[in-house]
Amino acid sequence: MDQSWWTWLVLGGLMLVMLFLPQWQARRREQKKRAELQEGVRVVTIGGFIGTLTYYNPDENRARIQLAEGFEAEILAGAIARRIEDAPEAPRS
């Protein structure tokens, strides 16, 4: 009887780890992504807008991106999908 109690305890522990581990990992990835954001970085929003981050305050959940010269939009900081690495543009023919 003592053996089955330990088996259920280990099985329950494994189930908890399998249930919560993906959430913990996703939360850590999200925190790392947010820590990399700073003003002057090119980002893409969840709506597909690409712009340069001109203001970022994660505590207030607010950000501002410059979409074009002289045009800025205020967005929620949570709406930033990811950072874009600048790649050299290919010449157009």
N, C-alpha and C positions, 0 to 999 in steps of 0.2 A: 504494500500500500504506500509505503514511503517513496518507492521508485516512481509511481504514477504521479504523485504530487509534484515531484521535481520536473517530470516530463511536461506537465501542463504549465508549470511556471516558466520553463524555458520556451515552450511554444508560444505562450502569451507574450513573453518579452520579445521574441522574434517578430511576432505580428505587430507589436507596437513600433518597433524599429522600422519595419517595412512600410508601415502606414505613415509615419511622421518624417522619415529621412528625406524623401523627395521635397517636402515642404521646407525643411530646414535648408537644404541645398539651394532651392530656388530663392529663398529669402536672402541667403548669403550672396548669391550671384547678383540679385537686385541691388543690395547695399553696395557691392563693389562697383557696379555700373554707375550708381548715383554718386559715389565718391569720386569717380573719374571726371564727372562733368564740371566744367568751369567756363567762365565767360571767354568768348573767342573761339569756342569749339563748334564745329559743324555737326548738326544733329538732324535726325529725321523724327517726325512725330508719328503717333499711331494713326493719324489721318493721312499721312503720306507727304506732308509739307517738309521741305528741306530748307534749312536756314542756319544762320550763325547765332549762337547763344549770346545775348547781350546782357541778360540779367538772370540770375539763378539763385533762388532762396528755397531750399528744400524744407525748411522749418515752416514756412507759410504756404508751401506747395504752389509757389508761383514762379513763373519764368517768362522771359521775353525773348523772342527770336526775330532776327532781321531776315525777312524773306526776299526783299529787294532793296536797292538803294533808296533810303528815305521811307521805307515801309516796315514797321515792326508790328508784331502781333503778340499780345499777352496771352499766355496759355497756362494751364496747370502743369506743374513740374512732373506729375505722374503721366502726362501725355507724351513725354519724350520716350520714344521707343529705343533709340540707340544712338551712339556716337558714330559719325562717319569719318573714316580715315580719308584724308585728301589724296586723291590720285591725280597724276598729271593728265590733262585733257588731251585727247587725240585730235590731231588737226582735221578739220572738216574739208572735204573736197567739193 
